[in-house]
Amino acid sequence: MHRAFEAGWGGAVVEDHWRASAECSNRYGAWHYGGQKMLAINNVELISDRPLEVNLREIKEVKKAWPDRAVIVSAMVESKPEIWHDIIRRIQDTGADGIELNYGCPHGMSERGMGSAVGQVPEYCEEITRWVMEVAKIPVIVKLTPIFRHRDAGARGGSGRSQCGVADQYD
């Protein structure tokens, strides 16, 4: 981010903070149909092999060096209120300007209730957004996939809080 800000960028989104994964090598899923091979491919690497503490420390350093630049931190964690409360507090402690709730990642470890596993179920989206808004003191953006039909669910979780917004993800 330092180099981007030196080049004149006004802000950056730091993607998907969670606890480091023991296995984060690149893996690809292929879709085969009607005898055709490899009609689609999806990169399904896991989040990061970098410890969360390192990422958070670096964000704090960037905000100290560049207080006039916007830094939004994207979060994607397990669907448990105590885990969401913890990560939101830790992100806020960095001095970040906002938080993006990543409900759109197609390879977000759905077995742990993360990424698009949340974004595809309006009730999950609303519930997790509500957990986040219980502790959030900075603006929150809910990021959804373009196929999500219930765009208001994330906003309902932030009901009555002016700092909650919804954004579509177009990859």
N, C-alpha and C positions, 0 to 999 in steps of 0.2 A: 504494500500500500504506500510505503514511503515514496517509491519511485513514481507511482501514479500521481500522488499529490505533488511531487516535485515537477511533474510534467503539466500540472495545472488542473488536474481533475478536482471536481468539487466534492466528490464523495465516493463511497464504495460500499458494497454489500459483501459481508464476510459470510460465506456459506456454511451451513449445517454444523453446528456445534453440538457435540454429544460426547460421551466418554469414548476414548480411543478403542478401536476394534483390534483384537489380536490378529485377525485375518482380514486384510484389506487389499488383496491382490486383485488386479483386473480380471473380471469374469464376464463372459458375454452369453446372453440367452438368444437363441435363434428360433425363428418361427418357420416351420416347414408346412406347406399346404399343397394338397393335390399332386404330389410327386415333385413339386418345385422345392428346391432347397434354398434356404437362406433368403426368404422373402423380407425378413425384417431382422434387425439386430438391436439389442439394447445393452448398454454398458451397465452392469449391475455391481460395480465395486461398492464396497461398504464405505462408510463415512470417512474416517481418517485414522491413520496410524500415529498421529501426533497427540500427545496428552492434552487434555482439555486445559490444564493449568498453563501450558505453554501458549496455546492459542489466546487464552484470556489475558495473559501477561502482555503478549504482543499487541493486542488490541488497545490495552491501557497505555502502552508506550506510544502507539500511533496517535491516540487522542491527546496525549500530553504534548507531543511534538506538533500536532496539527489540530488545535482546538477549533479552528474555523471551518474544518471540513466535516461533512456528514459521514458517519460510520453507522451502518445498519448491520446488526448481527442476526443471522438466520439461525433458528433453533429447530431441532427435530429430535425429540426425546420420547421415551416410553410414556404410555398413556396412564400415568399415575400422578395425582395432584402434588404429592410431595416432591417428585422429581421435577415437574414443571416449575413449582415454586422455587426450588433450589437453583435451577439453571437461569431463570429470569432474574433472580437476585444477583447471581454471579455476573451475568451480562451487564446489568445495571451498574455494578461496582466498577466496571471498566471505564465508565464514562461514555459508553455508546449513546448515540442519539436516538436510536429506535431499535425495535425488535421485529423480525419477520418470523411468523409462525409458518413453517414449511409443511403445508398439508397437501402438497402437490407432487412430491418426489415419487416417481414410479418405482424406484428401487430403495424405498425407505424402510426396509426390514418390517414388512407387514406383520410378521409373527410377533413383533413387539408393539404393534399398534402405532406405527410411525408412518410419516409421509402420506402417500395417497390412500393408505388404509384408513386414515382419519378423514381425509378430504372427500372420500366417496360416501361417507355416512354423516348426514347432516347433524344427527344427535351427538356424535363424537366431536365433530367440529365445534358445535356450540358449547358442549361441556368443557372441552379443553380450553377454549378461548375464555370461558368464564373463570377457570382456574388461574389462567395467566393474568387476567385483569384484576384478580384479587390482590396481586402483589406488584403489578406493573405501575411504574411511575413515569415511564417514558412512552412515546407513541408506539403502537403495536399495529403491524400490518399482517393480515391473514392472506397467505399466498395459496391459491387454488389452481387446479389443472383446468384447462379450457373445457373439459368434458363434464365438469361438476355442474349440476343443474340447480342446486339449491344455494345460490351465492349469498343469500341473506343469513344462512345459519351461523357463519363465523361472526358476522356483525351482531347477531342477536346475543352471542356470548359476551359481547362487549357493550351490551345495551346500557344506555345512559352514560357512557364514557366517550367523550369526544375524541379521544386519541386512538380509537380503534378503526382501522380501515380494511378494505378487502381489495386484493389485486389478483388478476388472472395471470397465469403463467403460460406463455406461449414459447415453446422451444422450437 
